[in-house]
Amino acid sequence: MESTNKEFVLPNGVVIPAVGFGSYLTARDGVQNIIDALDAGYRYIDTAKMYRNEEQIGQALKEYGIARDEIFLCSKVWPTDLGTEATRAAFEESCRKLGTDHLDMYLIHWPKAEADDSDWLRKVREGWAVMEELYDAGRVRAIGVSNFLPHHLMPLLETARIRPMADQLELHVGYMQEYTLAYLKEQGILPQAWSPLGRAKLLGDPEISMIAVKYGVTNAQLLLRYLIQRGVPVIPKSTSKERMEANLDVFGFTVSPEDMSYLSCLPERGWSGEHPDME
Ligand code: A2P
């Protein structure tokens, strides 16, 4: 039930780091922020067309001089780019900006661009066919979705030739989306956590601090370790190299079953307010 691995394995055998680096909404200079993350030891960089930082990430990778096969690069297609030609073009544009000819993982960012889009499923299926084509062509090592709940995945799975390998969701103590997690487990789709620290809203939470002090770790480290033990890889963000390093240093302790249970039962907190079926 518990995992202490520094790596997870996607359903197709591709290895994914347990702790990756999230690059959304960094106030700091994007290039230097990614260079710091690489220097801190991150080997998974998470981005998306919507973050508008793929060019900066490409620049950072070039400046840092890291070999392409040493880094796991994930990007995402925005729902307005779902369609045969549009998804192909979005993928090529992401690759060009990132300075690569392939991605390690490519995800459909959200199931729909607007909550009331009654045609979302047709667009998702059309985009998904392109993801399958890219996978077959070896342009991407793994394909998946993000912010898909069971009722978005079920109809996609009915027609998909290749099943999504991962689903990147908001997951953290206080918002564990247990219904979706159980469904993903049943389907053999790896969950991955965005905002694993609840966008910093959980870092001063006294009920979480009470557990963190027992292990001599920070709330951030406890929150990340909790998710990894739940079998969920994480992609925390930070603009500080010191905190980037601390967030990678989560393998020297193990959260006990009673504390895992306590953290799993805390009432909801830290939710971003973002939901795939709401505006
Ligand atoms: P900062 O950039 O100043 O480090 P999430 O990944 O859940 O969205 O959370 C990101 C937020 O958490 C950022 O505001 C970041 O601020 C903060 N943060 C990340 N790591 C830590 C840490 N180890 N300790 C305190 N705050 C952190």
Boltz pocket constraint, residues with backbone or C-beta under 6 A from the ligand:
constraints:
  - pocket:
      binder: B
      contacts: [[A, 22], [A, 194], [A, 195], [A, 196], [A, 197], [A, 198], [A, 199], [A, 200], [A, 203], [A, 218], [A, 220], [A, 221], [A, 235], [A, 236], [A, 237], [A, 238], [A, 239], [A, 240], [A, 243], [A, 244], [A, 246], [A, 247]]
      max_distance: 6.0
